[in-house]
Structure formats: structure tokens, C-alpha cells
Amino acid sequence: MAAPWEDWDHIVKIDPDKSLVEGETFGDICQTGTDAIAVGGTTGMTQEKMKRVISACSEHDVPLYLEPSTPEVVVDSSDLDGYLVPTVLNAGDQFWVTGAHKEWARLNPDFDWDRMTTEAYIVLNPDSAVAEYTQADCGIGVDHVVGYVTIAEEFFNQEIVYIEYSGMLGDPEIVEAAAEASDSATLFYGGGICDYETAEQMSQYADVVIVGDLAHEKGADAVAETVRGSKAGKQQQH
């Protein structure tokens, strides 16, 4: 059976620690045409905040996933379609490669692991919170990124490879190289997607583009523009 994200073009990542644009609701974001909602963030996460967003988004007909930053904020909810769990391949702190995941397994021995899929993150913006937290080596070149993509698939059988430029628009050549190196995994891209054009540009290479801050800063109409851009870019993929 094919994984659902194999048919996706676009994800909105909602940060439970951030507000929406005044006058808008989570329902407005869910109705932008995005293929899925991922709930998660790097800082300020609590179970209570997660539950609030999950409850609000679950009222709408869009796939809903939790992307936890640490084991302590994992919410066990039947409203979720599953869990997308980052493992940061280029992290300097090994806690973010396997340590956090080991703690999750230790603290939740009865967890339904069939609902969990790991995302092989490659973090490339040194000024991002995720890079700081994970001590990621962001100064790597195209060949290193390609190497990480290859081991994600060939060594660790990852279904998702995630090129993460959180907070800035990434280098299209690196994203293109990652796409060319990827054989079986679905390539996610996040970072700096702010309008139709940037979504279209990165969707020419990545299978799925992710927007995050845009939903909180510009709102549902801006997100809907990136949905349209992602679908246009996908049509231009070779």
C-alpha cells in the first residue's frame, strides 16, 4: 500500500506556540487546499498546546499528523492520522539522531509504532532554531547532501527525506541534487516558501513543500497561493 504522502504536494506545519493571523481560525488554514496538516515546532512546545491545535484541526477533513520535537510533548490521540518524527542526519548532538527516539521508546513501551514514520532531516540553515538545538553541521556542500540522501534510503530505509532550510529559502541546486539522488523516498522541502513563485520553484524538485511561518504571519490566503504554486511546480517535474 502506498504511503499517503506519495500523493501530496503541500503541507502546512502549524506551530502550537504561535498565534494565527487576527480573525482567522485553524479551520481557515485547513481549508486552503493543503494536502495535510503537521502540528509541531522547535521551542515552547507542551502537550496542552499540541492538544488544542489537534482538537481544532481534527474537525476538518484534512490528514492530521503530529511532528514532535521531544518525547515529552507526544500526544496519543485517535484524532491523528499518524506521527512524523524527525531524525536529524547532520546533527552534531547525537540526541537528535537516535537519543530522543530511544527516550520515546523507553517512556512509551506500549506505543503503536505502526502509526509512526521517521523523517530523515538534513538541516541547512545555520541561523535556524532547529540548527542551534541539534548543533547541525549546515556548512556542507552538495556532495554531502547527496551522501545523506543516499544513506537515508540505502542504509536506513527512510520513506521521507526532508531538506530543511527553516527561516530562509534554500539553494535550488541543492534541492535538485537531493531529488536526483533520491530513488524511493519522498522528498520534503521546507524553508522560505512565502508565495506562489517560491512554492512553484521548489516543487519542481521536491515532492512535497512545507509552509510554516507563512500561516502564522500572512494567513490562509497566502497559504492557498503556495498550494497553487506547489501544484504548478509539480507539473513541471521531469
N, C-alpha and C positions, 0 to 999 in steps of 0.2 A: 504494500500500500504506500502510495506516495505521501511524503510529508506535506502538510498544508502550505508551508512557506515556499514550496516549489512553484506554487501558482500565484504568489504575492508579488506586488511591485512596490508597495509602500507600507510603512509602519509609522504610527505616531507613538512616541515614548513620552508618557506623562510622568512628571516628577512630583510625587506627593508632597514635597516640601516647598513647592512653588504654587503661586496663585494663577488662576486663569485671567484673561482679559476681562475687565469690568463688564458685567452684564451677560457674560457667556457662561455656559454650563458644560459639564463633561459630555452631555448629550450632543451639544453642538459639535464638539470635536469628533465624537463617534460617527456623526452623520456627514463627514467631509468626503466620504468615498474611500477612505483608507482601508487597507486590507486587514489590519489588525491594530490592537492597542497593546502596548507593553507598559507596565507600571513599574517604575524604578528610578533610582537616582543614586548619586555617589555620596552626598552628605545630607545630614538631617533626617535620615530615614528612621521610622518607627513602625511597629505593627499597626498602631492605631491609624496613622496616616495612610498606610497601604490599604487597610480595610475600608477606609472612607472612599478612596478612589475606586477600588474594586467594586464596592457596592453600587456606586453611582453608574459606572460603566456597564455593569452586568445587566442593566435594564435595557440595553440596546443590542441590536443584532449585529455584533462585530466580534470576531475572535479576540479573546482577552487573555493575556499572559502576564505573569509576574517575572520581572528580572531583578532578583535580589542582589544587593550589594554585599551583605553579610548574612550568615546563617540566622542571626538573631531577629531579622526582620522578615523571615519567611512566613507567609500566611497560608495555612492549609484551608483552602476554600473550594467548594464544589462549583462556585461561580467562574473559576478559572478554567481555561482550556488546557493550560499547562504552565510549565516553568522553563524559561530560557536563562541559563546560568552561565555567566562569563567565566572563562579561564584565560588569563592574560599571558599569552605565549612569550612576550618580550618583557615581562615583569622582572624587575630586579629583586623584588621581595617575593620569595617563593610561596609565601602565604597565599598570594593571589593566583598561583598556578594550580596548586593542589591543597594547600593548607586549609583554606576556608571551606573547601568542599569536604575534606576529611572531618572538620568540625561539624558540618551539617549532618554527615552520616553518623557521627558519634552521638549527636544530640537528638537525632530523629531516626532511631533504628527501624521504625515501622513505616517510614515514608514510602509512598508509592512511586518508585523510581521510574516506572513506565511513563509517568507524566512529565519527566524532566528531560531536557535536551541541552547539552552544553554548546556554548558559542565560543569558538576559538578566536579570541580578540587579538588584534595587532594594533596597539595604541601608538599613534604617530604625532600627536600634538603635545610638545613638552610643557606647554603652559596650561594644560587642562587639569582639572581636579583628579581625574582618573589616572593620569600620568604621575601626578605627585603622590597619590595614595599608593600606587603599585610600584613606584620607582621604575617606571618603564624606560627602556632604552629607546628613545624616539629618534635618535640620530642615525638610524640605519638606512641603507640605500635600497634600491630596487631589488638587488640580488638577494639581500637578506629577507625582504618581504616575501619574495618568491620562495625562498627556502622555508620560511614559516608556513606558507600556504601548503607547500608540498608535504611537510611533516604532519600538519594538521590532518590532511587526508590520508596519507600513506602510513604514518606511524600510529596515529590516534583515532583514525576513522571518524573524524568530525563531520557532522552533517551541515554545519554552518561555520563559515569563516567570516569574521566581522572586522573590516577595516575601519578603525575609529579615529577620527580627527576632531573629536568633540570640541566645539567652540570655534572652529575655523574650517574653511573649505579646503579640502585636501588636494594633493597633486594628482591630476587626472592620469598622468603617465604611470604612477604607482598603482592606481586602481585598475587601470587597463592591464598592467602586467600581472596583477593578482588574479584578474579574471582569466587571462590566458593560461596562467599556471594551474587554475582550478579545473578539475576534471569532474568530480562527483558532488562536491559541496555546493551549497547555495551561498553566494557571496552577498553579504550585507555591507552597506556603506552608511556611515553616519558622520556628520560634521559639516556645518555651514550651509546646509540646504535651506534656502530662505525664500525662494521664488520659483516660478515655472522654469526659468532658464537653468538654474543650478540643479534642479531635480532632473531635468531633461539631460543635462550634460553627464551627470554621474550615472544615470540609468542606462546610458549607452554601454556601460561596462559592468556595473553592479547589477545583480539580480533584484535586489531589494534596497531601496533607500529609506533612511530613517530620519524623521524630523523630531526635534525635542523642544528646544527653547522657543522655536517659532510659535508653537501652540500657546505658550505662556505669554509671549511678548507681542505677537501680532494677531493671534486669534484664528478662528475657524476658516474665514475666507482665505487667509494667506495659506493655511494648510491645504485647503482644497485646490489652490493653484499648484502646489507641489505634487498633489496627487495626479493632476492632469499632466504635469511635466514628466512625472515618472513613467506614465503610460506611453507618452510620446517617445521618450528616450528608449524605452524597451523595444519599441517597434523598429528602432534603428540599430539594434544589436545585430552583430554578424554571427 
